[in-house]
Amino acid sequence: MMTLYPVIMCGGAGTRLWPASRPSRPKQFIPLAGNRSLFQEAALRAAPLVSAGGRLLVVGGVDHRRSIIEQLEQIGIDAQVLLEPEARDSAAAMAAAAAWTAARDPDGVNAFVASDHHIPDHDAFRKAVLAAADEARSARIVTLGVKPTHPSAAYGYIHPAGSGLSAVTAFVEKPDQATARRYIESGYLWNSGNFIVSASVFLKELATHAPSIENAAKTAVAHGRGGTVLKLSDAFRHAPKVSVDYAIMEKTHLASVLEVGFAWSDLGAWDMIAASGEGDIGGHVFEDAEGCLARAADGMLVAAVGVRNLAIVAERDAVLVCDLSRAQDVKKVVERIRRSSPQHVDFVRCVEEPLDAGARRLRDWLRLKALPLWSSLGQDEEGAFAESLALDGRAVPTSRRARVQARQIYVFAQAGLLGWRGPWARAVRNGLASLEVEFLRGDGQMRALLDVNHKPLDETALVYDQAFYLLALATALKAGIVEPEIEARAVAVREALEARAMENGAFREGGEFPFQSNAHMHMLEAASAWEAVSDDPAWGALASRMAGLAQAVFIDPATGRLREFFDEAWRTIGEDHGRVVEPGHQFEWAWLLVQYGRRHNDADALQAARRLYAAGREGVSERHRVAVDALNDDGSVRTTRARLWPQTEWLRAALVMAQETVEAERGVYMEDAASALRALWLYLTTDGLWRDKRLQTGGFIEEPAPAGSLYHIVSAFTQLSEFPSLFGDEAETGSPLQ
């Protein structure tokens, strides 16, 4: 059975459709003939062609990434997206798609279709493509030739050897009007720019006629970065910038053309849009105006009186009035505008904040807003930390968890280590004193929960909570707030936990899921923190045991994804909870295993970290650019909600992975870090607070800011501080929060 891989080609600038079509929003992404964009119509037309395990592909530029993803999501179509780092014309774009296809299915057939064509009869189009695909299986390159309805100087032409499906005698460029009339009389067809060919045949023809394009495309795909949205590597930039007609079709002996009679237009100019009868958009009032096209941006109104045969296109920054008979000349106007008023050639583009600017902004936000706020309004006179602050800064009366108290102690001790000049030492001392009075049980472990009146509500000594207590003590010791004798208290907690260890060295946790990976993650973090400040080898042994459990038990060897919940024998539980994969935890474990692998010279831990990072990256929403809360074990999205903390762990993991790589790969991780920091900034408020839960709509659940998030934010900033160049001259002191 033939496997079909339709490919939507999203190149082209559409300059003759200025001012509506511009480089950052070319014509394929705007509605020109109906309510959907031409790209969306192309996707709906092509998606049903996918067969026998094939896949719909989209090739477009990195600048159009958001438009591609959002518009596909709007119509509910899934596709593999290949992003070009630079436009290199149709031959290279098609080569990249063919290389992607051939790597997965050597016998796969590509149907290359334009994203900006108007073809109302979808069924007729698909029928033609399937007929052409049958011919393509015989090692032919088949193009669809449209039977002309009138002489047009706007299209290229194909001279077929016969009628129906036949060999191609010649491809010719756009003619003048008289020549176009002669072509039609001689049986020429319009060149639709749609090609159907086996991926392997296409690549072989490239190897023969344009080997540099084939090599650049294969390398760009092989070294590209991403999953369902794959950014081609910079090798793509080395491909010659030529069209497929010039690179292959004018030279190959394999060209065939299938004559088709369905309605077709490339809607390349305003006269074609007007002829479709569906081009009017926005508010307009006509008085004695005939044969006119009107398009008005939101909030604008076009009015016309006593005029004929005009296109009136009003955008917020530019207006075009054009006689429809002169629509092809708009391109000349754009060239003049390019010289005289270049700011009107394109819309104002939103420039993404680079990593260094975001890092400096986060530094200032922490030292001037967040840390002062949470060390004052977020801590009472007795030293107890608030569980959360309302978005107006008020502490919310509620029960308090041991883990939050320990996390906040860590936060301010770490702030001191990073050079913050605020009252960090007082916050740590008072926080420790409050914790010892209110949370410590008689055996030296922490109870889980106090009620709103500071009375014990849950006496359980959770492993998770003890891990954060150990982390708080180690960080306070490193910051010089407590004496070395404090380690005896930490050792007592460690030994109490060891007494609870199961036969395989894992810990049974309290609560609904006693056999879980999460508590062990924080135990690795705590043991590693103590390993850095203590000579006791037992801390290193505990860290090694936790890292070993991760690699042997928690991480699925087949997928590299970390699982959350297990049964008593430490097998993944079969019910629904067993399928949960949390991207934030993939990133968090990746960071920890890199740190552990460095200290213990453990190459296996570093390799596991790479796989975990890739698994976490699967959970970054391509549309919203945030890490979602949960996936299923097959990589599908379980929930589209996205909390704050996974963004910080994505940032921290990307940075540590960058430290472990070189050259191009390092650059990829640093790009990811910049994306993660931009994602984090979506949550932070200007006054030192944050929103926690982001919905698919882009809105947030209205609720107080949870104190525990500050632990994640400060941890991520600590990793940022290992890149002094991000902070400029101020970082030379080694105290980025100073």
Backbone hydrogen bonds, N-H to C=O, Kabsch-Sander energy under -0.5 kcal/mol:
donor,donor_aa,acceptor,acceptor_aa,energy
4,L,2,M,-0.6
4,L,51,S,-0.5
5,Y,109,V,-3.4
7,V,111,A,-3.1
8,I,57,L,-2.8
9,M,7,V,-0.6
9,M,113,V,-2.8
10,C,8,I,-0.6
10,C,59,V,-2.9
17,L,14,G,-1.8
18,W,15,T,-1.5
20,A,17,L,-1.1
21,S,17,L,-2.0
22,R,20,A,-0.5
22,R,25,R,-1.4
25,R,22,R,-1.4
29,F,26,P,-2.1
30,I,27,K,-1.6
32,L,36,R,-0.5
34,G,278,E,-1.2
38,L,27,K,-0.5
38,L,30,I,-0.9
39,F,28,Q,-3.0
41,E,37,S,-2.2
42,A,38,L,-2.4
43,A,39,F,-2.4
44,L,40,Q,-2.5
45,R,41,E,-2.0
46,A,42,A,-2.3
47,A,43,A,-2.8
49,L,46,A,-2.2
50,V,47,A,-1.7
51,S,4,L,-1.0
54,G,51,S,-1.5
57,L,6,P,-2.9
58,V,80,Q,-2.4
59,V,8,I,-2.6
60,G,58,V,-0.5
60,G,82,L,-2.3
62,V,84,E,-2.0
64,H,61,G,-1.6
65,R,62,V,-1.3
68,I,64,H,-2.5
69,I,65,R,-2.4
70,E,66,R,-2.8
71,Q,67,S,-2.3
72,L,68,I,-2.0
73,E,69,I,-2.2
74,Q,70,E,-2.1
75,I,71,Q,-1.0
75,I,72,L,-0.5
76,G,73,E,-1.0
77,I,72,L,-2.2
80,Q,56,L,-2.9
81,V,79,A,-0.6
81,V,228,T,-3.3
82,L,58,V,-3.3
83,L,81,V,-0.5
83,L,230,L,-3.0
84,E,60,G,-3.1
84,E,82,L,-0.5
91,A,242,V,-1.5
92,A,88,R,-0.6
92,A,242,V,-0.5
93,A,89,D,-1.6
94,M,90,S,-2.7
95,A,91,A,-2.1
96,A,92,A,-2.2
97,A,93,A,-1.7
98,A,94,M,-2.5
99,A,95,A,-2.7
100,W,96,A,-2.3
101,T,97,A,-2.4
102,A,98,A,-3.2
103,A,99,A,-1.8
104,R,100,W,-0.8
104,R,101,T,-1.1
105,D,101,T,-2.9
108,G,105,D,-2.3
109,V,3,T,-2.7
110,N,197,V,-2.7
111,A,5,Y,-1.2
112,F,110,N,-0.6
112,F,195,F,-3.4
113,V,7,V,-3.3
113,V,111,A,-0.6
115,S,9,M,-1.8
118,H,265,S,-3.7
119,I,117,H,-0.7
122,H,120,P,-1.3
125,F,121,D,-1.8
126,R,122,H,-2.5
127,K,123,D,-2.5
128,A,124,A,-2.0
129,V,125,F,-2.3
130,L,126,R,-2.5
131,A,127,K,-1.9
132,A,128,A,-2.5
133,A,129,V,-2.4
134,D,130,L,-1.7
135,E,131,A,-1.3
136,A,132,A,-2.2
137,R,133,A,-1.3
138,S,135,E,-1.7
139,A,136,A,-1.3
140,R,135,E,-0.5
141,I,254,L,-2.7
142,V,140,R,-0.7
142,V,196,I,-2.7
143,T,256,S,-2.4
144,L,194,N,-1.6
145,G,143,T,-0.6
145,G,258,L,-2.4
146,V,144,L,-0.6
146,V,190,W,-1.9
147,K,260,V,-2.6
155,Y,152,S,-0.5
157,Y,172,V,-2.0
158,I,189,L,-2.8
159,H,170,A,-3.1
161,A,167,A,-2.8
166,S,164,G,-0.6
166,S,257,V,-2.4
168,V,255,A,-1.6
169,T,159,H,-3.3
170,A,159,H,-1.2
172,V,157,Y,-2.8
180,A,176,D,-2.5
181,R,177,Q,-2.0
182,R,178,A,-1.8
183,Y,179,T,-2.6
184,I,180,A,-2.1
185,E,181,R,-1.8
186,S,182,R,-1.2
186,S,183,Y,-0.6
187,G,184,I,-1.5
188,Y,183,Y,-2.4
189,L,158,I,-2.7
190,W,146,V,-3.0
191,N,156,G,-2.7
192,S,144,L,-1.5
192,S,190,W,-0.9
195,F,112,F,-1.9
196,I,142,V,-3.3
197,V,110,N,-2.5
199,A,108,G,-2.4
200,S,106,P,-0.5
202,F,198,S,-2.5
203,L,199,A,-2.2
204,K,200,S,-2.1
205,E,201,V,-2.5
206,L,202,F,-2.1
207,A,203,L,-2.5
208,T,204,K,-1.5
209,H,205,E,-2.8
210,A,206,L,-3.1
213,I,210,A,-1.1
214,E,210,A,-1.6
215,N,211,P,-2.6
216,A,212,S,-2.0
217,A,213,I,-2.5
218,K,214,E,-2.4
219,T,215,N,-2.3
220,A,216,A,-2.4
221,V,217,A,-2.2
222,A,218,K,-2.6
223,H,219,T,-2.3
224,G,221,V,-1.2
225,R,231,K,-2.3
230,L,81,V,-3.3
230,L,228,T,-0.5
231,K,225,R,-2.9
231,K,229,V,-0.6
232,L,83,L,-2.5
232,L,230,L,-0.7
233,S,220,A,-1.9
236,F,233,S,-2.0
237,R,234,D,-1.5
238,H,235,A,-1.5
239,A,236,F,-1.7
242,V,88,R,-0.9
242,V,240,P,-1.3
247,A,243,S,-2.6
248,I,244,V,-2.6
249,M,244,V,-2.0
250,E,245,D,-2.4
251,K,248,I,-2.5
252,T,248,I,-2.8
256,S,141,I,-2.9
257,V,166,S,-3.2
258,L,143,T,-2.7
259,E,164,G,-2.4
259,E,257,V,-0.6
260,V,145,G,-2.6
265,S,118,H,-1.2
270,W,16,R,-0.5
272,M,269,A,-0.8
273,I,269,A,-1.6
274,A,270,W,-2.4
275,A,271,D,-2.0
276,S,272,M,-1.2
276,S,273,I,-0.5
277,G,273,I,-0.5
277,G,274,A,-1.3
278,E,273,I,-0.6
281,I,294,A,-1.7
283,G,300,M,-0.7
285,V,302,V,-2.6
287,E,304,A,-2.6
290,E,307,V,-1.8
293,L,310,L,-3.0
295,R,312,I,-2.4
296,A,281,I,-2.4
297,A,314,A,-1.8
300,M,297,A,-2.3
302,V,283,G,-2.2
304,A,285,V,-2.3
306,G,287,E,-2.5
309,N,290,E,-2.3
311,A,322,C,-3.0
312,I,293,L,-2.9
312,I,310,L,-0.5
313,V,311,A,-0.5
313,V,320,L,-2.6
314,A,295,R,-3.1
314,A,312,I,-0.5
315,E,313,V,-0.6
315,E,318,A,-3.0
318,A,315,E,-0.5
320,L,313,V,-2.8
322,C,311,A,-2.3
324,L,309,N,-2.8
326,R,323,D,-2.5
327,A,324,L,-1.3
329,D,326,R,-1.8
330,V,327,A,-1.5
331,K,328,Q,-0.7
332,K,329,D,-0.9
333,V,329,D,-1.3
334,V,330,V,-2.3
335,E,331,K,-1.7
336,R,332,K,-1.7
337,I,333,V,-2.5
338,R,334,V,-2.4
339,R,335,E,-1.0
340,S,336,R,-2.6
341,S,337,I,-2.9
344,H,341,S,-2.5
345,V,342,P,-1.6
346,D,342,P,-0.6
351,V,349,R,-0.7
352,E,350,C,-0.5
358,G,354,P,-2.3
359,A,355,L,-2.6
360,R,356,D,-2.2
361,R,357,A,-2.1
362,L,358,G,-2.2
363,R,359,A,-2.3
364,D,360,R,-2.2
365,W,361,R,-2.2
366,L,362,L,-2.4
367,R,363,R,-2.6
368,L,364,D,-2.3
369,K,365,W,-1.5
370,A,365,W,-2.6
371,L,366,L,-2.5
373,L,369,K,-2.1
374,W,370,A,-2.8
375,S,371,L,-1.6
376,S,372,P,-0.6
376,S,373,L,-0.9
377,L,373,L,-1.2
378,G,373,L,-1.3
379,Q,376,S,-1.4
380,D,384,A,-2.7
383,G,380,D,-1.7
386,A,378,G,-2.5
389,L,705,A,-2.0
390,A,394,R,-3.3
393,G,390,A,-2.7
396,V,388,S,-1.8
400,R,450,L,-2.0
402,A,448,A,-2.3
405,Q,401,R,-1.4
406,A,402,A,-2.3
407,R,403,R,-2.5
408,Q,404,V,-2.3
409,I,405,Q,-1.7
410,Y,406,A,-2.2
411,V,407,R,-2.6
412,F,408,Q,-2.1
413,A,409,I,-2.1
414,Q,410,Y,-2.9
415,A,411,V,-2.1
416,G,412,F,-1.9
417,L,413,A,-1.9
418,L,414,Q,-1.7
419,G,416,G,-1.4
420,W,415,A,-2.6
421,R,737,L,-0.5
424,W,422,G,-2.3
427,A,423,P,-2.0
428,V,424,W,-2.3
429,R,425,A,-2.7
430,N,426,R,-2.8
431,G,427,A,-1.9
432,L,428,V,-2.6
433,A,429,R,-2.4
434,S,430,N,-2.4
435,L,431,G,-2.3
436,E,432,L,-2.4
437,V,433,A,-1.7
438,E,434,S,-2.6
439,F,435,L,-2.6
440,L,435,L,-1.2
441,R,445,Q,-3.6
444,G,441,R,-1.8
447,R,439,F,-2.8
448,A,458,D,-1.0
448,A,460,T,-0.6
449,L,458,D,-1.7
450,L,400,R,-2.5
451,D,455,K,-3.2
454,H,451,D,-2.1
457,L,449,L,-3.0
458,D,449,L,-1.7
462,L,460,T,-1.1
466,Q,462,L,-2.1
467,A,463,V,-2.3
468,F,464,Y,-1.5
469,Y,465,D,-2.0
470,L,466,Q,-2.6
471,L,467,A,-2.2
472,A,468,F,-2.5
473,L,469,Y,-2.3
474,A,470,L,-2.4
475,T,471,L,-2.3
476,A,472,A,-2.3
477,L,473,L,-2.3
478,K,474,A,-2.3
479,A,475,T,-1.9
480,G,477,L,-1.2
481,I,476,A,-2.4
482,V,476,A,-0.8
486,I,483,E,-2.4
487,E,484,P,-2.1
488,A,485,E,-1.5
489,R,485,E,-0.5
489,R,486,I,-0.8
490,A,486,I,-1.5
491,V,487,E,-3.1
492,A,488,A,-1.9
493,V,489,R,-1.7
494,R,490,A,-2.6
495,E,491,V,-2.9
496,A,492,A,-2.0
497,L,493,V,-2.1
498,E,494,R,-2.7
499,A,495,E,-1.8
500,R,497,L,-1.6
501,A,498,E,-1.4
502,M,506,A,-3.4
505,G,502,M,-2.1
508,R,500,R,-0.5
509,E,507,F,-0.6
509,E,514,P,-3.2
516,Q,514,P,-0.8
517,S,564,E,-1.8
521,M,517,S,-1.5
522,H,518,N,-1.6
523,M,519,A,-1.5
524,L,520,H,-2.2
525,E,521,M,-1.9
526,A,522,H,-2.4
527,A,523,M,-2.8
528,S,524,L,-2.4
529,A,525,E,-1.9
530,W,526,A,-2.2
531,E,527,A,-2.3
532,A,528,S,-1.3
533,V,529,A,-0.5
533,V,530,W,-1.1
534,S,530,W,-1.3
539,W,536,D,-1.5
540,G,536,D,-0.6
541,A,537,P,-2.2
542,L,538,A,-2.2
543,A,539,W,-2.4
544,S,540,G,-2.5
545,R,541,A,-2.1
546,M,542,L,-2.2
547,A,543,A,-2.6
548,G,544,S,-2.4
549,L,545,R,-2.3
550,A,546,M,-2.0
551,Q,547,A,-1.9
552,A,548,G,-2.6
553,V,549,L,-2.9
554,F,549,L,-2.0
555,I,550,A,-2.2
556,D,561,R,-3.2
560,G,556,D,-2.9
563,R,554,F,-2.7
564,E,580,V,-0.7
566,F,515,F,-2.8
567,D,571,R,-2.6
570,W,567,D,-2.3
573,I,565,F,-1.2
578,G,575,E,-1.7
579,R,576,D,-2.0
580,V,577,H,-1.4
581,V,631,L,-2.3
585,H,582,E,-0.7
586,Q,582,E,-1.8
587,F,583,P,-2.3
588,E,584,G,-2.3
589,W,585,H,-2.7
590,A,586,Q,-2.1
591,W,587,F,-2.4
592,L,588,E,-2.1
593,L,589,W,-2.9
594,V,590,A,-1.9
595,Q,591,W,-2.2
596,Y,592,L,-2.8
597,G,593,L,-3.0
598,R,594,V,-2.3
599,R,595,Q,-1.9
600,H,596,Y,-2.6
601,N,597,G,-0.7
601,N,598,R,-0.6
602,D,597,G,-1.7
603,A,601,N,-0.8
606,L,602,D,-1.5
607,Q,603,A,-2.2
608,A,604,D,-2.5
609,A,605,A,-2.0
610,R,606,L,-1.7
611,R,607,Q,-1.9
612,L,608,A,-2.4
613,Y,609,A,-2.6
614,A,610,R,-2.1
615,A,611,R,-2.2
616,G,612,L,-2.7
617,R,613,Y,-2.5
618,E,614,A,-1.0
619,G,616,G,-1.7
620,V,617,R,-1.6
621,S,619,G,-0.7
621,S,626,V,-3.2
625,R,621,S,-2.3
628,V,619,G,-2.8
628,V,626,V,-0.6
629,D,641,R,-2.9
630,A,639,T,-0.7
631,L,581,V,-3.4
632,N,636,S,-3.0
635,G,632,N,-2.2
638,R,630,A,-1.8
639,T,630,A,-1.8
642,A,694,R,-2.6
644,L,692,D,-1.3
647,Q,644,L,-1.6
648,T,644,L,-1.0
649,E,645,W,-1.9
650,W,646,P,-2.1
651,L,647,Q,-2.1
652,R,648,T,-2.6
653,A,649,E,-2.5
654,A,650,W,-2.5
655,L,651,L,-2.1
656,V,652,R,-2.0
657,M,653,A,-2.5
658,A,654,A,-1.9
659,Q,655,L,-1.5
660,E,656,V,-0.8
660,E,657,M,-0.7
661,T,658,A,-1.2
665,E,662,V,-1.0
666,R,662,V,-1.2
667,G,663,E,-1.9
668,V,664,A,-1.6
669,Y,665,E,-1.9
670,M,666,R,-2.2
671,E,667,G,-2.1
672,D,668,V,-2.1
673,A,669,Y,-2.4
674,A,670,M,-2.1
675,S,671,E,-2.2
676,A,672,D,-2.9
677,L,673,A,-2.4
678,R,674,A,-2.1
679,A,675,S,-2.2
680,L,676,A,-2.3
681,W,677,L,-2.1
682,L,678,R,-0.7
682,L,679,A,-1.0
683,Y,680,L,-1.8
684,L,680,L,-1.0
685,T,689,L,-2.7
688,G,685,T,-1.2
691,R,683,Y,-2.4
694,R,642,A,-2.2
694,R,692,D,-0.6
695,L,699,G,-3.3
698,G,695,L,-2.1
701,I,693,K,-2.1
703,E,701,I,-0.8
705,A,389,L,-3.1
707,A,387,E,-2.5
709,S,706,P,-1.4
710,L,707,A,-2.1
711,Y,708,G,-0.8
712,H,708,G,-0.8
713,I,709,S,-2.2
714,V,710,L,-2.7
715,S,711,Y,-2.1
716,A,712,H,-2.2
717,F,713,I,-2.4
718,T,714,V,-2.4
719,Q,715,S,-1.5
720,L,716,A,-2.1
721,S,717,F,-2.3
722,E,719,Q,-1.4
723,F,720,L,-2.1
726,L,723,F,-2.2
727,F,724,P,-1.8
728,G,724,P,-0.5
728,G,725,S,-0.5
730,E,727,F,-0.7
731,A,728,G,-1.5
732,E,729,D,-1.7
733,T,730,E,-0.7
734,G,731,A,-1.9
737,L,418,L,-2.6
738,Q,735,S,-2.1
